């Protein structure tokens, strides 16, 4: 058998035999940063921001949910600790 040499050039095939293309490397520039920040400002201007009253109401809802979940998890911890101690004899 003769050795076959491939004349193909380019990056090696990627997963499942597909070729992966690597684009030209771009260096960040100050102009690019300015353009990005302008885009961020435009998108933030499009956003609907809550009023002060809505903000306080939503904050109360979030804190209430956190409190309820904390009570639930704490109760579960106490119950499972009691079950473990009672039936498995752990924890004296």
Backbone as CSV, one residue per row, in Angstrom:
resi,resn,N_x,N_y,N_z,CA_x,CA_y,CA_z,C_x,C_y,C_z
1,UNK,0.826,-1.183,0.000,0.000,0.000,0.000,0.870,1.245,0.000
2,UNK,0.429,2.222,-0.714,1.174,3.468,-0.804,0.604,4.457,0.203
3,UNK,1.489,5.306,0.717,1.034,6.366,1.617,0.350,7.445,0.799
4,UNK,-0.830,7.854,1.269,-1.570,8.894,0.572,-1.421,10.182,1.368
5,UNK,-1.011,11.223,0.699,-0.842,12.522,1.335,-1.984,13.422,0.889
6,UNK,-2.670,14.010,1.853,-3.787,14.883,1.532,-3.260,16.241,1.087
7,UNK,-3.872,16.780,0.050,-3.483,18.108,-0.427,-4.449,19.174,0.052
8,UNK,-5.435,18.779,0.881,-6.396,19.751,1.392,-5.716,20.648,2.413
9,UNK,-6.118,21.898,2.400,-5.576,22.813,3.402,-6.729,23.366,4.218
10,UNK,-6.413,23.992,5.310,-7.449,24.586,6.159,-7.499,23.869,7.499
11,UNK,-8.423,24.292,8.315,-8.501,23.709,9.652,-8.983,22.266,9.582
12,UNK,-8.610,21.464,10.564,-9.058,20.074,10.569,-10.567,20.009,10.787
13,UNK,-11.174,18.900,10.381,-12.622,18.783,10.564,-12.995,18.837,12.036
14,UNK,-14.163,19.400,12.307,-14.661,19.491,13.671,-15.470,18.251,14.025
15,UNK,-16.370,18.376,15.000,-17.187,17.239,15.413,-18.003,16.683,14.252
16,UNK,-18.170,15.406,14.220,-18.950,14.699,13.201,-18.416,14.959,11.796
17,UNK,-17.131,15.218,11.662,-16.511,15.378,10.359,-16.776,16.703,9.676
18,UNK,-17.445,17.637,10.347,-17.731,18.931,9.728,-16.529,19.842,9.892
19,UNK,-16.307,20.656,8.891,-15.237,21.644,8.994,-15.707,22.805,9.849
20,UNK,-14.821,23.320,10.659,-15.141,24.492,11.462,-14.438,25.690,10.864
21,UNK,-15.172,26.750,10.701,-14.611,27.972,10.135,-14.216,28.910,11.267
22,UNK,-13.060,29.449,11.189,-12.611,30.435,12.160,-12.465,31.750,11.419
23,UNK,-13.251,32.728,11.864,-13.250,34.018,11.190,-11.997,34.813,11.532
24,UNK,-11.831,35.940,10.869,-10.667,36.780,11.152,-10.739,37.315,12.576
25,UNK,-9.614,37.404,13.206,-9.552,37.896,14.582,-9.686,39.415,14.564
26,UNK,-10.684,39.915,15.324,-10.880,41.364,15.411,-10.387,41.839,16.749
27,UNK,-9.695,42.936,16.733,-9.216,43.539,17.974,-10.215,44.595,18.404
28,UNK,-10.559,44.628,19.697,-11.483,45.656,20.164,-10.894,47.047,19.953
29,UNK,-11.772,47.994,19.663,-11.303,49.363,19.462,-12.148,50.300,20.314
30,UNK,-11.664,51.493,20.504,-12.386,52.501,21.273,-13.677,52.855,20.551
31,UNK,-13.644,52.931,19.233,-14.843,53.244,18.453,-15.883,52.145,18.638
32,UNK,-15.457,50.901,18.671,-16.369,49.786,18.892,-17.006,49.837,20.271
33,UNK,-16.236,50.238,21.265,-16.760,50.369,22.618,-17.814,51.472,22.678
34,UNK,-17.539,52.585,22.025,-18.503,53.683,21.990,-19.800,53.262,21.317
35,UNK,-19.682,52.515,20.224,-20.865,52.020,19.520,-21.662,51.068,20.415
36,UNK,-20.965,50.208,21.126,-21.629,49.281,22.034,-22.382,50.042,23.127
37,UNK,-21.739,51.038,23.731,-22.373,51.803,24.801,-23.576,52.596,24.294
38,UNK,-23.511,53.103,23.066,-24.659,53.788,22.480,-25.824,52.817,22.309
39,UNK,-25.531,51.606,21.878,-26.566,50.587,21.727,-27.191,50.224,23.074
40,UNK,-26.350,50.142,24.097,-26.862,49.846,25.437,-27.790,50.958,25.892
41,UNK,-27.392,52.202,25.694,-28.220,53.342,26.102,-29.560,53.329,25.361
42,UNK,-29.534,53.023,24.058,-30.775,52.972,23.280,-31.709,51.887,23.816
43,UNK,-31.171,50.723,24.128,-32.005,49.629,24.624,-32.565,49.953,26.013
44,UNK,-31.767,50.589,26.857,-32.250,50.963,28.183,-33.345,52.024,28.087
45,UNK,-33.267,52.888,27.091,-34.308,53.910,26.907,-35.624,53.269,26.469
46,UNK,-35.560,52.131,25.761,-36.767,51.443,25.303,-37.462,50.689,26.439
47,UNK,-36.731,50.385,27.496,-37.290,49.577,28.589,-38.359,50.360,29.345
48,UNK,-39.358,49.628,29.854,-40.395,50.242,30.680,-39.969,50.039,32.134
49,UNK,-39.633,51.115,32.792,-39.173,51.040,34.165,-40.355,51.180,35.112
50,UNK,-40.340,50.427,36.241,-41.462,50.518,37.178,-41.461,51.860,37.911
51,UNK,-42.666,52.270,38.325,-42.764,53.476,39.141,-42.283,53.144,40.546
52,UNK,-42.138,54.172,41.367,-41.676,53.955,42.729,-42.652,53.064,43.498
53,UNK,-43.950,53.302,43.310,-44.969,52.501,43.995,-44.911,51.039,43.536
54,UNK,-44.759,50.820,42.228,-44.643,49.449,41.706,-43.400,48.765,42.250
55,UNK,-42.316,49.518,42.337,-41.060,48.962,42.837,-41.209,48.491,44.279
56,UNK,-41.830,49.314,45.130,-42.022,48.921,46.528,-42.974,47.730,46.631
57,UNK,-44.022,47.705,45.826,-44.975,46.588,45.850,-44.287,45.285,45.440
58,UNK,-43.542,45.334,44.358,-42.850,44.132,43.889,-41.784,43.677,44.875
59,UNK,-41.119,44.624,45.539,-40.121,44.273,46.546,-40.784,43.554,47.713
60,UNK,-41.964,44.026,48.129,-42.690,43.358,49.215,-43.088,41.938,48.810
61,UNK,-43.506,41.761,47.567,-43.881,40.432,47.088,-42.672,39.496,47.128
62,UNK,-41.537,39.959,46.641,-40.330,39.132,46.623,-39.913,38.763,48.044
63,UNK,-39.910,39.726,48.960,-39.529,39.433,50.343,-40.520,38.469,50.996
64,UNK,-41.804,38.608,50.683,-42.805,37.684,51.215,-42.582,36.262,50.726
65,UNK,-42.302,36.110,49.436,-42.040,34.784,48.882,-40.782,34.186,49.507
66,UNK,-39.743,34.988,49.687,-38.517,34.505,50.319,-38.809,34.027,51.736
67,UNK,-39.613,34.771,52.486,-39.958,34.407,53.857,-40.727,33.080,53.883
68,UNK,-41.704,32.927,52.990,-42.497,31.692,52.934,-41.615,30.490,52.572
69,UNK,-40.748,30.655,51.588,-39.857,29.558,51.194,-38.902,29.219,52.330
70,UNK,-38.408,30.225,53.060,-37.512,29.968,54.188,-38.231,29.186,55.278
71,UNK,-39.485,29.530,55.569,-40.265,28.776,56.560,-40.471,27.333,56.097
72,UNK,-40.785,27.145,54.836,-41.000,25.809,54.295,-39.728,24.966,54.396
73,UNK,-38.614,25.514,53.945,-37.355,24.766,53.975,-36.930,24.500,55.421
74,UNK,-37.099,25.479,56.309,-36.763,25.279,57.721,-37.624,24.200,58.348
75,UNK,-38.942,24.220,58.055,-39.833,23.191,58.572,-39.473,21.814,58.041
76,UNK,-39.132,21.740,56.774,-38.704,20.480,56.179,-37.433,19.969,56.851
77,UNK,-36.514,20.861,57.139,-35.272,20.488,57.801,-35.548,19.920,59.191
78,UNK,-36.413,20.592,59.944,-36.753,20.116,61.292,-37.443,18.758,61.202
79,UNK,-38.407,18.610,60.290,-39.143,17.354,60.160,-38.228,16.204,59.748
80,UNK,-37.393,16.420,58.746,-36.495,15.357,58.306,-35.436,15.037,59.357
81,UNK,-34.999,16.057,60.088,-34.064,15.818,61.192,-34.696,14.968,62.276
82,UNK,-35.961,15.257,62.592,-36.674,14.479,63.610,-36.860,13.037,63.142
83,UNK,-37.250,12.860,61.860,-37.438,11.514,61.312,-36.129,10.734,61.346
84,UNK,-35.062,11.375,60.933,-33.754,10.721,60.930,-33.350,10.316,62.336
85,UNK,-33.534,11.212,63.274,-33.158,10.932,64.658,-34.037,9.835,65.245
86,UNK,-35.310,9.880,64.983,-36.266,8.932,65.570,-36.099,7.525,65.024
87,UNK,-36.034,7.396,63.688,-36.053,6.068,63.076,-34.681,5.499,62.786
88,UNK,-33.701,6.333,62.549,-32.375,5.810,62.228,-31.402,5.910,63.392
89,UNK,-31.781,6.626,64.436,-30.956,6.706,65.633,-29.740,7.601,65.501
90,UNK,-29.747,8.515,64.534,-28.634,9.449,64.403,-28.858,10.658,65.284
91,UNK,-27.812,11.276,65.739,-27.885,12.567,66.420,-28.289,12.512,67.867
92,UNK,-28.286,11.336,68.485,-28.654,11.146,69.912,-30.020,11.673,70.159
